[in-house]
Amino acid sequence: MVDLLPKQFFVTGTDTEVGKTYVSSLITKQMRQNGLTVFPFKPISAGTEVNAEFGGVAVNEDAAMLHKACNGDYSIDQINPIVFQEPIAPHIAAEREQKSLSSQTLNQVLSQIPDAEVTLIEGAGGWLLPLNNNELLSDWVAAQQLPVLLVVGVKLGCLNHALLTAQAIQNSGAKLCGWVANFVQPETEVARENVNYLTAKLSQIYRAQCLFEVAFNGDELMKAK
């Protein structure tokens, strides 16, 4: 199903900690196995920790995962050019570090990305992430006309979060190109019913298919049921 994804697309989630990076890593690995060159791009991150694999330098955990997913084909700085030290909202972190964060900043780093057959751009936090007091990350995604892949963490509350996010994506002027059901908890009958409901609703309202499922603690993309 990875062949249904555009050559450049944006990955967002129903919230933070729903598995955006994990799903992005699995997609990157699958596309590479299919013979494609893939650049996993996480322009903004917040929160770093010392990582022995990078010579004891403090790096963002998500960026390190994407670096590993592409087998180190791209440097950590290419993958994650805008990184803040504190694990807080990026616009607050930017203010504390006296750095600029805006659509213009993102345009600049986007213009410098390496060539690849596929560019996967992973967001930070949820869809309506502030860049500053006046701009949202979603505004930039819409302005760039990037198709959006939505990662849904399948848990209590996911129906509301998924439908609200899909509505917000449409209202922003962006296109929802599909979604992923990521089982962040062991699958139950209710969890399956939730996925079935979203499969029907998101297809009916937004013509967005569930492209993949990821089982709880799974390490591969599975075809949606």
Secondary structure in CASP SS format (residue, H / E / C, confidence):
PFRMAT SS
TARGET T0000
AUTHOR 0000-0000-0000
METHOD secondary structure of the structure
MODEL  1
M C 1.00
V H 1.00
D H 1.00
L H 1.00
L C 1.00
P C 1.00
K C 1.00
Q E 1.00
F E 1.00
F E 1.00
V E 1.00
T E 1.00
G E 1.00
T C 1.00
D C 1.00
T C 1.00
E C 1.00
V C 1.00
G C 1.00
K H 1.00
T H 1.00
Y H 1.00
V H 1.00
S H 1.00
S H 1.00
L H 1.00
I H 1.00
T H 1.00
K H 1.00
Q H 1.00
M H 1.00
R H 1.00
Q H 1.00
N C 1.00
G C 1.00
L C 1.00
T C 1.00
V E 1.00
F E 1.00
P E 1.00
F E 1.00
K C 1.00
P C 1.00
I E 1.00
S E 1.00
A E 1.00
G C 1.00
T C 1.00
E E 1.00
V E 1.00
N E 1.00
A H 1.00
E H 1.00
F H 1.00
G C 1.00
G C 1.00
V E 1.00
A E 1.00
V E 1.00
N C 1.00
E H 1.00
D H 1.00
A H 1.00
A H 1.00
M H 1.00
L H 1.00
H H 1.00
K H 1.00
A H 1.00
C C 1.00
N C 1.00
G C 1.00
D C 1.00
Y C 1.00
S C 1.00
I H 1.00
D H 1.00
Q H 1.00
I H 1.00
N C 1.00
P C 1.00
I E 1.00
V E 1.00
F E 1.00
Q C 1.00
E C 1.00
P C 1.00
I C 1.00
A C 1.00
P H 1.00
H H 1.00
I H 1.00
A H 1.00
A H 1.00
E H 1.00
R H 1.00
E C 1.00
Q C 1.00
K C 1.00
S C 1.00
L C 1.00
S C 1.00
S H 1.00
Q H 1.00
T H 1.00
L H 1.00
N H 1.00
Q H 1.00
V H 1.00
L H 1.00
S C 1.00
Q C 1.00
I C 1.00
P C 1.00
D C 1.00
A C 1.00
E C 1.00
V E 1.00
T E 1.00
L E 1.00
I E 1.00
E E 1.00
G C 1.00
A C 1.00
G C 1.00
G C 1.00
W C 1.00
L C 1.00
L C 1.00
P E 1.00
L C 1.00
N C 1.00
N C 1.00
N C 1.00
E C 1.00
L E 1.00
L H 1.00
S H 1.00
D H 1.00
W H 1.00
V H 1.00
A H 1.00
A H 1.00
Q C 1.00
Q C 1.00
L C 1.00
P C 1.00
V E 1.00
L E 1.00
L E 1.00
V E 1.00
V E 1.00
G E 1.00
V C 1.00
K C 1.00
L C 1.00
G C 1.00
C H 1.00
L H 1.00
N H 1.00
H H 1.00
A H 1.00
L H 1.00
L H 1.00
T H 1.00
A H 1.00
Q H 1.00
A H 1.00
I H 1.00
Q H 1.00
N H 1.00
S H 1.00
G C 1.00
A C 1.00
K C 1.00
L E 1.00
C E 1.00
G E 1.00
W E 1.00
V E 1.00
A E 1.00
N E 1.00
F C 1.00
V C 1.00
Q C 1.00
P C 1.00
E C 1.00
T C 1.00
E H 1.00
V H 1.00
A H 1.00
R H 1.00
E H 1.00
N H 1.00
V H 1.00
N H 1.00
Y H 1.00
L H 1.00
T H 1.00
A H 1.00
K H 1.00
L H 1.00
S H 1.00
Q H 1.00
I H 1.00
Y H 1.00
R C 1.00
A C 1.00
Q C 1.00
C E 1.00
L E 1.00
F E 1.00
E E 1.00
V E 1.00
A C 1.00
F C 1.00
N C 1.00
G C 1.00
D C 1.00
E C 1.00
L C 1.00
M E 1.00
K E 1.00
A C 1.00
K C 1.00
END
